[in-house]
């Protein structure tokens, strides 16, 4: 029996005259993500994309898994394709939905008749389909309020589609519809979540990581590269910038007040990230900071950090509890990698008593006591940049 995948979108349908632009971006994203899944055809109608496998080599299971991670798609339905004939719908669809019905206890039928020329109205389609299901699966009962399975019959212009249940998509809007952002990617839990959340709002994500050998190991760098790789399932290909930061950190340690070390380090990281971002035509920086989570993430500290920035800094996790961040990290499959015990440069030379209420004036005075410009230029020039691709 022929199958088709219906991808339904929500917010994109509200984009008015710009709707076609968002649709095109999502179609291009689908084509890139499914390029290794076999041949398929994409058509669109009524705020729905129809993805039809064209040969038996198509791995529909893999296609559905990849589609569930593409931003802009709200619901995914794996359907059988039938002629718009009620007898054919009743005789051929029940075998297709058999697995879902055998494991359920209750069900309901939902009919959507966009082709008004079809002889039966939606309530009549529901009655006919419901009766056939009860006859084929006598253990089932009807529950229109809270069913285990909802069987949907869609009568559209060309064909009829039947499916039992639907899969949640990633939501949001297509990657590429909201500019580019540079994610400061550490080895922790928060920054991959921040990148995911910005990509969900349409941002193309580049990533920048600061390494400090010999204080940080090659395994720490490999861990961050793996986090970026995991993120590509949602964000697409990521341009990864790895900055040598050891000399700057040692200079900070030797020349600046210990209690301001973390704030000064973050300001210098922001400066390097901005210079690379401007060269890459990136419009904003993104961090995984959460207000009050650690001493360097107080409101006072964030004000001092932002004072060194010439472009917007987005903090999508800023108002979230750690448990909320962890929940998303588990969902996007980065949590287990994030908790691997390899230190990043943010934990190097951590002050015993960091200042939680620094002022911009004292931080700028401490930073100006040493000329960091040659070190900043050197770090930028020695940065390694490469693409981490989505398979």
N, C-alpha and C positions, 0 to 999 in steps of 0.2 A: 504493500500500500504506500502511495506517495505521501511524504511528509513535508511540512513547511514550518518554519519558525516565525512567529509573529512577535515583533518587538514594538512595544507601545511606549510612547513618551508622554510626559505630562507638561512640565514647564515650557518646553519648546513650543507647544501648541499655542502658548499665550504671547509669542514674540511678534505677532502682527506681521508687518511688512518684512521683518528680518527673519521670519520663520524658515524660509527656504535656505538662507545662509547657514543657520544652525543645523538644518537637516543635512545639507551637503557635508558639513564638517563631521557629523556623526556617521554618515555613509562612508566617508573616506577612512575614518577610524576603524569601522567595521571591516572594510576591505583589507586594511593593514593587519589587523589582529587575526583575521581568519585566512590569511594568505596560504597557510600550510595545512588547511583543513579540507582541501579539495575544491572542485569547481562549484560555484553557486551563483544565483542571480538575485539581485536586490531590486524590489519595486516598492513604491510607497503610495498610500492612500489613507485618508481619514485618520491622520495622526498615528499611523501604524506603518512600520517597515516590514515587508514580506521577504524573508530570506529563504530561497528555495534551493535545496541541494540538486545538482544537475546530474550526478552519477552516483554509483554505489560506493565509490571511494571516499565520499564525504563522511567524516566522523561527526555525526550529529551530536553525540554526547559532548565531545570536545568543543564543538561550536557553541553549544548552550553554555558551557562553563566559561568560555572566553567572553561571550556576549554579556554574561551576568556581571562582568567587571568593566564594562564600557559605560562611561558617564553619559547621561542623556536618556538612557533606557530605563524605564520605570518597571515594566512587567514584561516577562518573556513567556510565551505560550508555544509549546511543541504540539502541533496539530496534524491531523490527517486531512487530506484534501479530497473532497467528494463533489459529485455533481449536485446541482440544486434540485434534488428530487428526494422527497421525504422517505420514500421506500428505500432508496439507496442509503440515505443517512441512517435509517434504523437498522438496516441489515449489515452494513459494513463498519459502522463506527464502534459497535459494542465490543468487537474483538480488539480494537485498538486501545480502548480504555480499560481493558479487562484487569490488568495488574493493579491499577488504582482502586477499582471497584471491589476486587476480592479482599483487599486489606481494610476496607472501610466498613463502618457500621451504618452511617447515615449519609445522605446526599441530597442535593437539590439540582434542578436544571435551570440554567439561565439562557435565554434566547435573545439574540440581537439580530434584527432583520433590517439591515440598511437597504437592501433591495426590496422596495415596497411592492414590486410586481410578484413576489413570491406568494403563492396562493394562501398559505397559512400565516396567521398573525402570531406574534411572539407567545401569547398565552397558549395558543393551540399547539405550537411547536413544543412547548414545555410539557404539555399533557401527553402528547404522542411519545416524546422521548422518555419521559418519566415512566410511562406504562411499560415501554419496551425494556427499560432497565430493571424494573421490579420483576418482570417476567423472567429475564435472563439471570438476575442475581437476587433470588428470593430472600436471602438473609438481610438485605438492606431495608432501611426505613427512610422515609422522607423527613427531612428537618430543614425547613426553609430559613431558620434563624441562625443556627450554628452547625452547619453540616461538616462532616469530615472531608467530603469531596464536593466540589461544585463542577458539574458538567456543563460546559458552555457550547452552544450551537450558534455559530455566526453565519448568517446568510448575507454574503457580500455580492458585489456586482458580477464577478466572474464565477466564483465557486462557493461552496459551503465548507466551513472549517469546524471541526469538533475537537475539543480538548478537555481533559479532566485536570483541573488545577492549573496554577501558573506559578512561575518563579519570580521572586523579587529581583529587579535589576538594581544597578548601582545608583540610579537617580542622578540629580545634578544636571549639568549642562556639558556639552562636548568639550573635551580638551582642545585648546587652541582658540576658543571663542573669547578669551579674556586676557590675552597678552601672555608675557613670560615672567616667571618669578624665579629667583635664586634661593634655594633652600639651604640653610646652614645645617648640614647633616652630620650629627654626631653619631656615636654608637648606642645612644640611649633609646628609650621607649617613645619619647615625645615627638622628636623631629620627624620620623617617618609618618606619624599620624598627621602632623601639621602639613606635610607635603601632600598627603592623600586628600586632605580636606580642601586645600587650595586647588588641586587638580579637579576635584569634584565641582568646583565653581568655574571650571573652564580654563585654568591657567596651565600653560606648558611649564613643566618643572625642569630646571637645571639644578644641580646639587654641587655644593662646595664643602670639602672636608679638610680639616687642619690636622696634620700629623706631626709628631714631635719625637722622632727617633733620637737616641735610644730609649727615651722615657716611654714611648709607645712602641708596640711590637708590630711586625708585619701582619700578625694575625688580627690585630685591631683594625688595620686598614682593610684586610680581606673581609672582616665582619661588616664594615660599613659598605663595601662594594656589594656584598650579598644583600644588605638591606635595600640598596638602590635597585638591585636586580629584582627583588620581590616587589618593590613599588612599581616597576614597569608593567606589571600585570594590569594595573589601573591607570598609570600615568602615561604609558607608552615609553619610547626610548628616552633616556635621560643623559644629558651631557654632564659628565662628572669631572670636577676640578679638584685636584689634590694638592694642597698648599704645604710646603715645608715651613714649619712654625717653630722649630727648636730654638734657633738663634734669638728670635724675638722673645720667647718665653724666658730664656736665660738672662737676657738683657733686662727684662721687667723685674725678674727676681733680684738682680744685683743693683738696680738703680731706683726702684720705686717703693713706696710704702706697702708693707705686706698686706695690710687690711684692705687696700684698694686694688690688689693684684687682679682679682677676677674681673672687676669692672673695667680696668684698663685693658686687660686681655680681650674682653669682648668688644671694646671700642676699636681695637686694632684689627680684630677679625672683621668687624663691620667695614672698616676702611678698605681692607684687601678685597672683601666680597663686592663692595661697590665698584671698585676699579675694574674687576673682572666682569661684573654685571654690565657696566657701561660699554665695555669692549664687545660684549656679546649681545647688545641691544636688549637687555633684560630690564624690566621696568620697576621691579620691587624686590625686596628681600623678605624671606620667610624664616621664622624661628619657631621652635617648639616650646617656648617659654609659657609657663602657667603661673599666674600671679600668686606670689607668696609661697611657691613650692619649695624653693631654696633661697639662701641669703642673697644670691645674685639676681633673683627674680622678684624683688620687692618693687613697688611702684617707683620708689626713689632711684633704684638701680636702673630700671628701664628708662627713666627720664634721662639719666646720665649717658646711657648707651645711645638713645635716640638723638642726643645732642651732637653726636659725631656722624649722623647720617644725613645724606643729601637726597635720599629717595625714600619712598614709603617702606615701613617695616610692618609686615602682617604677622600677627600672632594668633592663629585660629584656635589654639588651645588655652588662651589666656584665662578664660572663665571656667575651665573644666576641672573637676576633681580628678585625682590620679586614677581612681577606679573607672571613670568614664573614658579616660585616655587608654587605659589598659584594655578595656572592652573593644575599642576600635582597633587597637594593635592586634588583638587576637583575631578579629574579623578579617583583617587584611594580611594576616599570616606573617607579621613582622615581630611579634612579641618574643617568641622563643629565640630568635636570633639576637634581639636587642638585649636579652638578659645574659648572653654569654659573657664570661668574666674576663674580658679584655679591655683594659683601661683606654680611654681616649685622652686627648690633650687637655680637656677641660678639668681633669682630675689631677693634672701635674702641678706641683707646687701650690696646692690648695691652702689658703691661709687658715691658721687655727681660729682666728676671730675676725671673719670678714665684716666689713662695715655694712650695715643693712640700711642706713639712711645717709648715703653720701650726697654731697651737693655737686652740682655741675662745676661750680667754681673751683672747689678743691680737687676734683678729678682732672679738670683741664690743667690746673697748675702742676699737678703731679706728672701728667703726661708731657707737658712742655719742658720739664726739667731735663729731658733727654731728647736728642734729635733722632727720632725713629724713622725718618724719611728714607735714608739709604737702605735700611732693613726692609721697609715696606716694598720699595721698588725691587729689591732682590727677591723677596718672597713671591711677588707677582710674576717676575720674569722666570722663576724656576718652577712655577706651577705646572703640573702635568694635567693635561685635559684629554679626555677620550669619551667615546660613546658607550654607554651600557645599554644594550639592546634588549627589547622585549622579544622573546622567542615566538 
